[in-house]
Amino acid sequence: MLGLDCLSFHFAYYRLILTQINKVVFFPPIVLLLLTLAMSQLYPEIFVELLSNANVWVLRHFGWLFSWTAFAMVLLVFVIYVSPLGKWRIGGEDAQPFLTRWKWFAITTCTTIATGILFWGVAEPIFHLSAPPESLGMEPGSSEAMIFAMSALMMHWTLTPYSIYTLAGVVFALSFYNMKQPFSLGSMVSPLIGKELHPAWSNFIDVLCLYGLVAGMAASLGGGLLSLMGGLRHVLGIGESAGLLFVIAGAIVSTFILSAVSGLMRGIRILSDINIRGFIVLAVFVLVTEPTLQLLDLGAKGGWSYVLHMVPRSVNWSGQLSQSWFDDWTVFNWANWMAWTPITALFLGRLARGYTVREFIHFNLLFPALFSGTWMVIFGGSALLMDQSQGGVLTTSLYTLGSESLMYKILDDLPWSRLSSVLFVFLIFISYVTAADSNTSAMSALSTVGITSAQAEAPVRIKIIWGTLIGLVGWVMVSTVGVEGIRMTSILGGFPILFLLIAVGLAAVRMVVQSVCDRHS
């Protein structure tokens, strides 16, 4: 009898899960991901070759569309800011915020590209210093290459990525809160067609974006795993192994699942506050212990070069940059940001209730971009100055020990290197947990039935399923095809989303026109 009762309980439990899941959105991306995993395990060489060929085809035929779309989104956010739409309050005139401005800034900054700046903030400038585009005629390691490296870093990590996220986030927030559209990525297209998108098309968009995001998160997890293994090797002398990779992945996944389960306004609010304060402490420490005036001088020169060349280098006007370099770096970055954008827009849009569109742009573009730019000046500048002054020590380390070794080389050159290295390892861990928490929350809500502006939290069990799946995909693929294979998967994930974001941009144009008409009517 007890056995029958137990069986009945389990049947009722799993039936409840199935009734809460939006099956049309939830199951297709999971099936696609499992097939991808199977292909990567059974035929790894063929898998990587197919990915490589597909990436070459996408970059050759659509690289220009990625670059022009990204640049257009920067311009469009500016238009929204100065238009009457900038004064609209998300959720209506009586809507009240549920986040303070500090918490909003901390969450936005730490859940978007914070993991990326930790890994690439010192690695990317060394790549550019040692191998600048041949078309510019710069000597590797020269002062001109240093300035170019700093300006490229700012181009890839400040205004453009945050503009992509901000534009989609604004359109979703107004569609969901003000126009009462469903909690779906298809709602971002609704303002363009003037009505709710057909459920079949809306579900199709959700499936594509969920698949692309899991691939992107797996790539990010791969970078985090490598950085953490490098940190443990540096701080504790622990060698790299598949077992250690599994333990680190398990710790990350367990922590962000616990945070996601605690709810949108609990775990992530605490984690992001710790995260941003840790960023500030480490940045101030490096700024005051490095040659501060030289860092500021290099940052000013790189910033001015970025301003002067932003337009031609963003779209490679007249082939100013070598096409191979432009595809490998600029187009890759734009595609990667776009792959993350739809789910990020859902999360950022949910946080924005009670604030105006103009305030949304402040806290989702202006302030995070300034923070990211400052980080790049301090850490990217430190890497460039150290490499040039010490005979290419970081360039050597990059090509012999890997990208994950560079930050520890820099910290070793400073006072209290062991303490700062431990802090950096902690920040890598907490940064990925914070970003994964936000995306797990949004993905779970997207695949749940009955999400509304009043009830925006998905059930715990659905968050656990998505969190576990992300960890599994990241660990398996990093262990087999490597981060490069996952990066290529991420670019392919961004390809269909490119066309969604073009539609979102057109929807934003229509909203701006509507706001102007309303003002003059």
Buried (B, 14 or more C-beta within 10 A) or exposed (E): EEEEEEEEEEEEEEEEEEEBBBEBBBEBBBEBBEEBBEBBBEEBEEBBEBBEEBBEEBBEEBBBBBBBBBBBBBEBBBEBBEBBBBEBBBBEEEBEBEBEEEBBBBBBBBBBBBBBBBBBBBBBBBBBBBBBBEBEEBEEBEEBBBBBBBBBBBBBBBBBBBBBBBBBBBBBBBBBBBEEBBBBBBBBBBBBBEEBBEEEEBBBBBBBBBBBBBBBBBBBBBBBBBBBBBBBBBBEEEEBEEEBBBEBBEBBBBBBBBBBBBBBBEBBBBBBBBBBEBBEEBBEBBBEBBBEEBBBEBBEBBBEBBEEBBEEBBBBEEEBBBBEBBBEBBBBBBBBBBBBBBBBBBBBBBBBBBBBBBBBBBBBBBBBBBBBBBBBBBBBBBBBBBBBEEEBBBBBBBEEBBBBBBBBBBBEBBEEBEEBBBBBBBBBBBBBBBBBBBBBBBBBBBBBEEBEBEEBBBBBBBBBBBBBBBBBBBBBBBBBBBBEBBBBBBBBBBBBBBEBBBBBBBBBBBBBEBBEEEEEE
